[in-house]
């Protein structure tokens, strides 16, 4: 009798591939874009649209600084909020971020430091 129960359980279980494949297909668009929602609705900053797509590191840093200084919802200092949002964007983009844009954003970190006088 005990072996019959074990056999019944084995028939009910799904393989790991079946489980993950099903889970990926049933996800909604809202749950897959959580980092986009964080960028848009974060308590840290009210960002200008397309700030990370700007062509110059100085422009990116200036926009982040302006947003951080004018934000009433941030919980820490302006420099820390601006830098954390920039780092968040770089980390979430991961390997899909083109090398030219990644270097521009890394230079924006240095420029942000200069603009806040933290040399």
ChimeraX commands (.cxc) that place a marker at each C-alpha (Angstrom):
marker #1 position 0.00,0.00,0.00 radius 0.5
marker #1 position 2.81,2.43,0.85 radius 0.5
marker #1 position 4.49,1.84,-2.50 radius 0.5
marker #1 position 1.21,2.67,-4.26 radius 0.5
marker #1 position 1.14,6.12,-2.63 radius 0.5
marker #1 position 4.71,6.86,-3.70 radius 0.5
marker #1 position 3.91,5.84,-7.25 radius 0.5
marker #1 position 0.86,8.10,-7.26 radius 0.5
marker #1 position 2.96,11.06,-6.10 radius 0.5
marker #1 position 5.53,10.50,-8.80 radius 0.5
marker #1 position 2.86,10.67,-11.48 radius 0.5
marker #1 position 1.58,14.03,-10.17 radius 0.5
marker #1 position 4.96,15.78,-10.06 radius 0.5
marker #1 position 6.08,17.84,-13.01 radius 0.5
marker #1 position 9.62,18.17,-14.21 radius 0.5
marker #1 position 11.54,21.38,-13.54 radius 0.5
marker #1 position 11.48,22.28,-17.24 radius 0.5
marker #1 position 7.70,21.98,-17.38 radius 0.5
marker #1 position 7.26,24.12,-14.29 radius 0.5
marker #1 position 9.54,26.97,-15.38 radius 0.5
marker #1 position 8.24,26.96,-18.94 radius 0.5
marker #1 position 4.67,27.29,-17.73 radius 0.5
marker #1 position 5.60,30.01,-15.26 radius 0.5
marker #1 position 7.31,32.06,-17.93 radius 0.5
marker #1 position 4.36,31.89,-20.27 radius 0.5
marker #1 position 1.82,32.93,-17.64 radius 0.5
marker #1 position 3.65,36.02,-16.37 radius 0.5
marker #1 position 1.96,39.32,-16.97 radius 0.5
marker #1 position 3.66,42.31,-18.57 radius 0.5
marker #1 position 3.39,44.24,-15.30 radius 0.5
marker #1 position 5.43,41.72,-13.33 radius 0.5
marker #1 position 8.22,41.54,-15.90 radius 0.5
marker #1 position 8.78,45.31,-15.97 radius 0.5
marker #1 position 9.31,45.92,-12.25 radius 0.5
marker #1 position 12.58,47.80,-12.80 radius 0.5
marker #1 position 10.86,50.13,-15.25 radius 0.5
marker #1 position 8.21,50.82,-12.61 radius 0.5
marker #1 position 10.90,51.55,-10.02 radius 0.5
marker #1 position 12.60,54.04,-12.35 radius 0.5
marker #1 position 9.28,55.75,-13.05 radius 0.5
marker #1 position 7.62,55.71,-9.61 radius 0.5
marker #1 position 10.54,55.61,-7.20 radius 0.5
marker #1 position 10.53,57.73,-4.06 radius 0.5
marker #1 position 14.12,58.65,-4.83 radius 0.5
marker #1 position 13.71,60.98,-7.81 radius 0.5
marker #1 position 11.36,62.39,-10.42 radius 0.5
marker #1 position 13.51,61.77,-13.49 radius 0.5
marker #1 position 13.28,63.61,-16.77 radius 0.5
marker #1 position 12.12,61.24,-19.52 radius 0.5
marker #1 position 15.03,59.72,-21.45 radius 0.5
marker #1 position 17.72,60.99,-19.07 radius 0.5
marker #1 position 19.85,57.87,-19.48 radius 0.5
marker #1 position 19.73,58.15,-23.28 radius 0.5
marker #1 position 21.33,61.62,-23.38 radius 0.5
marker #1 position 24.45,61.93,-25.53 radius 0.5
marker #1 position 26.79,63.48,-22.98 radius 0.5
marker #1 position 27.90,62.34,-19.52 radius 0.5
marker #1 position 27.76,65.97,-18.35 radius 0.5
marker #1 position 24.15,66.31,-19.49 radius 0.5
marker #1 position 23.18,63.07,-17.75 radius 0.5
marker #1 position 24.86,64.15,-14.52 radius 0.5
marker #1 position 23.33,67.64,-14.67 radius 0.5
marker #1 position 19.85,66.23,-15.22 radius 0.5
marker #1 position 20.23,63.76,-12.34 radius 0.5
marker #1 position 21.53,66.52,-10.08 radius 0.5
marker #1 position 18.64,68.82,-10.98 radius 0.5
marker #1 position 16.11,66.03,-10.39 radius 0.5
marker #1 position 17.67,65.06,-7.07 radius 0.5
marker #1 position 17.79,68.62,-5.77 radius 0.5
marker #1 position 14.20,69.41,-6.74 radius 0.5
marker #1 position 12.67,66.12,-5.59 radius 0.5
marker #1 position 10.54,66.34,-2.46 radius 0.5
marker #1 position 10.12,62.55,-2.15 radius 0.5
marker #1 position 13.73,61.46,-1.69 radius 0.5
marker #1 position 14.71,59.93,1.62 radius 0.5
marker #1 position 18.47,60.56,1.57 radius 0.5
marker #1 position 20.78,63.28,0.30 radius 0.5
marker #1 position 20.63,64.55,-3.27 radius 0.5
marker #1 position 24.02,63.10,-4.26 radius 0.5
marker #1 position 23.23,59.69,-2.85 radius 0.5
marker #1 position 19.82,59.56,-4.54 radius 0.5
marker #1 position 21.20,60.60,-7.93 radius 0.5
marker #1 position 24.10,58.15,-7.78 radius 0.5
marker #1 position 21.91,55.26,-6.62 radius 0.5
marker #1 position 19.43,55.82,-9.46 radius 0.5
marker #1 position 22.27,55.87,-11.99 radius 0.5
marker #1 position 23.81,52.71,-10.53 radius 0.5
marker #1 position 20.39,51.04,-10.45 radius 0.5
marker #1 position 19.91,51.72,-14.16 radius 0.5
marker #1 position 23.37,50.40,-15.06 radius 0.5
marker #1 position 22.92,47.24,-12.99 radius 0.5
marker #1 position 19.43,46.46,-14.29 radius 0.5
marker #1 position 20.48,46.91,-17.93 radius 0.5
marker #1 position 23.19,44.31,-17.40 radius 0.5
marker #1 position 24.75,42.73,-20.46 radius 0.5
marker #1 position 22.16,44.23,-22.81 radius 0.5
marker #1 position 23.56,47.74,-22.30 radius 0.5
marker #1 position 25.78,48.69,-25.27 radius 0.5
marker #1 position 29.43,49.29,-24.39 radius 0.5
marker #1 position 29.35,52.92,-25.58 radius 0.5
marker #1 position 26.35,53.73,-23.41 radius 0.5
marker #1 position 27.84,51.89,-20.42 radius 0.5
marker #1 position 31.06,53.93,-20.64 radius 0.5
marker #1 position 29.01,57.13,-20.99 radius 0.5
marker #1 position 27.03,56.25,-17.86 radius 0.5
marker #1 position 30.20,55.35,-15.94 radius 0.5
marker #1 position 31.65,58.75,-16.92 radius 0.5
marker #1 position 28.38,60.32,-15.72 radius 0.5
marker #1 position 29.09,58.86,-12.26 radius 0.5
marker #1 position 32.44,60.66,-12.17 radius 0.5
marker #1 position 30.86,63.85,-13.51 radius 0.5
marker #1 position 28.11,63.65,-10.89 radius 0.5
marker #1 position 30.79,63.46,-8.22 radius 0.5
marker #1 position 32.44,66.61,-9.63 radius 0.5
marker #1 position 29.15,68.51,-9.87 radius 0.5
marker #1 position 28.35,67.79,-6.23 radius 0.5
marker #1 position 31.87,68.81,-5.21 radius 0.5
marker #1 position 32.87,65.40,-3.88 radius 0.5
marker #1 position 36.29,65.10,-5.48 radius 0.5
marker link #1:1,2 radius 0.2
marker link #1:2,3 radius 0.2
marker link #1:3,4 radius 0.2
marker link #1:4,5 radius 0.2
marker link #1:5,6 radius 0.2
marker link #1:6,7 radius 0.2
marker link #1:7,8 radius 0.2
marker link #1:8,9 radius 0.2
marker link #1:9,10 radius 0.2
marker link #1:10,11 radius 0.2
marker link #1:11,12 radius 0.2
marker link #1:12,13 radius 0.2
marker link #1:13,14 radius 0.2
marker link #1:14,15 radius 0.2
marker link #1:15,16 radius 0.2
marker link #1:16,17 radius 0.2
marker link #1:17,18 radius 0.2
marker link #1:18,19 radius 0.2
marker link #1:19,20 radius 0.2
marker link #1:20,21 radius 0.2
marker link #1:21,22 radius 0.2
marker link #1:22,23 radius 0.2
marker link #1:23,24 radius 0.2
marker link #1:24,25 radius 0.2
marker link #1:25,26 radius 0.2
marker link #1:26,27 radius 0.2
marker link #1:27,28 radius 0.2
marker link #1:28,29 radius 0.2
marker link #1:29,30 radius 0.2
marker link #1:30,31 radius 0.2
marker link #1:31,32 radius 0.2
marker link #1:32,33 radius 0.2
marker link #1:33,34 radius 0.2
marker link #1:34,35 radius 0.2
marker link #1:35,36 radius 0.2
marker link #1:36,37 radius 0.2
marker link #1:37,38 radius 0.2
marker link #1:38,39 radius 0.2
marker link #1:39,40 radius 0.2
marker link #1:40,41 radius 0.2
marker link #1:41,42 radius 0.2
marker link #1:42,43 radius 0.2
marker link #1:43,44 radius 0.2
marker link #1:44,45 radius 0.2
marker link #1:45,46 radius 0.2
marker link #1:46,47 radius 0.2
marker link #1:47,48 radius 0.2
marker link #1:48,49 radius 0.2
marker link #1:49,50 radius 0.2
marker link #1:50,51 radius 0.2
marker link #1:51,52 radius 0.2
marker link #1:52,53 radius 0.2
marker link #1:53,54 radius 0.2
marker link #1:54,55 radius 0.2
marker link #1:55,56 radius 0.2
marker link #1:56,57 radius 0.2
marker link #1:57,58 radius 0.2
marker link #1:58,59 radius 0.2
marker link #1:59,60 radius 0.2
marker link #1:60,61 radius 0.2
marker link #1:61,62 radius 0.2
marker link #1:62,63 radius 0.2
marker link #1:63,64 radius 0.2
marker link #1:64,65 radius 0.2
marker link #1:65,66 radius 0.2
marker link #1:66,67 radius 0.2
marker link #1:67,68 radius 0.2
marker link #1:68,69 radius 0.2
marker link #1:69,70 radius 0.2
marker link #1:70,71 radius 0.2
marker link #1:71,72 radius 0.2
marker link #1:72,73 radius 0.2
marker link #1:73,74 radius 0.2
marker link #1:74,75 radius 0.2
marker link #1:75,76 radius 0.2
marker link #1:76,77 radius 0.2
marker link #1:77,78 radius 0.2
marker link #1:78,79 radius 0.2
marker link #1:79,80 radius 0.2
marker link #1:80,81 radius 0.2
marker link #1:81,82 radius 0.2
marker link #1:82,83 radius 0.2
marker link #1:83,84 radius 0.2
marker link #1:84,85 radius 0.2
marker link #1:85,86 radius 0.2
marker link #1:86,87 radius 0.2
marker link #1:87,88 radius 0.2
marker link #1:88,89 radius 0.2
marker link #1:89,90 radius 0.2
marker link #1:90,91 radius 0.2
marker link #1:91,92 radius 0.2
marker link #1:92,93 radius 0.2
marker link #1:93,94 radius 0.2
marker link #1:94,95 radius 0.2
marker link #1:95,96 radius 0.2
marker link #1:96,97 radius 0.2
marker link #1:97,98 radius 0.2
marker link #1:98,99 radius 0.2
marker link #1:99,100 radius 0.2
marker link #1:100,101 radius 0.2
marker link #1:101,102 radius 0.2
marker link #1:102,103 radius 0.2
marker link #1:103,104 radius 0.2
marker link #1:104,105 radius 0.2
marker link #1:105,106 radius 0.2
marker link #1:106,107 radius 0.2
marker link #1:107,108 radius 0.2
marker link #1:108,109 radius 0.2
marker link #1:109,110 radius 0.2
marker link #1:110,111 radius 0.2
marker link #1:111,112 radius 0.2
marker link #1:112,113 radius 0.2
marker link #1:113,114 radius 0.2
marker link #1:114,115 radius 0.2
marker link #1:115,116 radius 0.2
marker link #1:116,117 radius 0.2
marker link #1:117,118 radius 0.2
marker link #1:118,119 radius 0.2
view
